[in-house]
Amino acid sequence: MATTLSYDYSTSHALKDVYDQVIKDQLQYFQYYNKKITSLEKGTRIKIDFYTKTTKEKVRGSLTITKLI
């Protein structure tokens, strides 16, 4: 099951500056789990452990870049 997140937020910053910062932050997140990642592109994937909300059980999962806009 794939989920797409979307946000609606007003800011005085230039759109390019916001986009660049989001990409930078996401790249750092992906690199935390896989130091070999040098850029984000469609298909970039990391495998990580998630924890369930109620029982805090560890569940193996992954995050994959499906589209960059």
MOHU-V608496 format. One record per residue. N is the residue number from 1. RES is the residue in one letter. PHI is phi in whole degrees, 0 to 359 (* if undefined). PSI is psi in degrees with one decimal (* if undefined). Layout:
n->N res->RES phi->PHI psi->PSI
n->N res->RES phi->PHI psi->PSI
This chain:
n->1 res->M phi->* psi->118.6
n->2 res->A phi->263 psi->141.3
n->3 res->T phi->235 psi->136.1
n->4 res->T phi->251 psi->128.7
n->5 res->L phi->266 psi->141.4
n->6 res->S phi->221 psi->149.4
n->7 res->Y phi->228 psi->152.9
n->8 res->D phi->228 psi->112.8
n->9 res->Y phi->211 psi->134.8
n->10 res->S phi->266 psi->138.7
n->11 res->T phi->210 psi->158.3
n->12 res->S phi->268 psi->-4.3
n->13 res->H phi->284 psi->151.5
n->14 res->A phi->295 psi->140.8
n->15 res->L phi->305 psi->-42.1
n->16 res->K phi->298 psi->-39.1
n->17 res->D phi->295 psi->-41.7
n->18 res->V phi->295 psi->-47.1
n->19 res->Y phi->301 psi->-47.7
n->20 res->D phi->301 psi->-39.5
n->21 res->Q phi->291 psi->-40.8
n->22 res->V phi->297 psi->-44.9
n->23 res->I phi->298 psi->-42.8
n->24 res->K phi->300 psi->-46.6
n->25 res->D phi->296 psi->-42.0
n->26 res->Q phi->293 psi->-38.7
n->27 res->L phi->298 psi->-44.2
n->28 res->Q phi->298 psi->-38.2
n->29 res->Y phi->297 psi->-47.8
n->30 res->F phi->297 psi->-39.6
n->31 res->Q phi->292 psi->-27.1
n->32 res->Y phi->301 psi->-36.9
n->33 res->Y phi->267 psi->-19.2
n->34 res->N phi->209 psi->99.3
n->35 res->K phi->296 psi->-16.5
n->36 res->K phi->283 psi->-15.1
n->37 res->I phi->286 psi->125.2
n->38 res->T phi->248 psi->-16.8
n->39 res->S phi->203 psi->159.4
n->40 res->L phi->262 psi->130.7
n->41 res->E phi->210 psi->165.3
n->42 res->K phi->306 psi->129.8
n->43 res->G phi->97 psi->-13.2
n->44 res->T phi->299 psi->131.8
n->45 res->R phi->220 psi->142.1
n->46 res->I phi->233 psi->147.9
n->47 res->K phi->254 psi->127.5
n->48 res->I phi->219 psi->165.4
n->49 res->D phi->265 psi->131.1
n->50 res->F phi->252 psi->160.8
n->51 res->Y phi->237 psi->133.1
n->52 res->T phi->295 psi->149.4
n->53 res->K phi->291 psi->-41.1
n->54 res->T phi->271 psi->-44.0
n->55 res->T phi->255 psi->-3.5
n->56 res->K phi->58 psi->27.7
n->57 res->E phi->286 psi->142.2
n->58 res->K phi->280 psi->130.9
n->59 res->V phi->230 psi->126.3
n->60 res->R phi->285 psi->135.0
n->61 res->G phi->210 psi->-172.5
n->62 res->S phi->212 psi->157.4
n->63 res->L phi->238 psi->132.3
n->64 res->T phi->229 psi->135.4
n->65 res->I phi->284 psi->117.8
n->66 res->T phi->258 psi->-24.4
n->67 res->K phi->197 psi->138.1
n->68 res->L phi->244 psi->130.0
n->69 res->I phi->241 psi->*
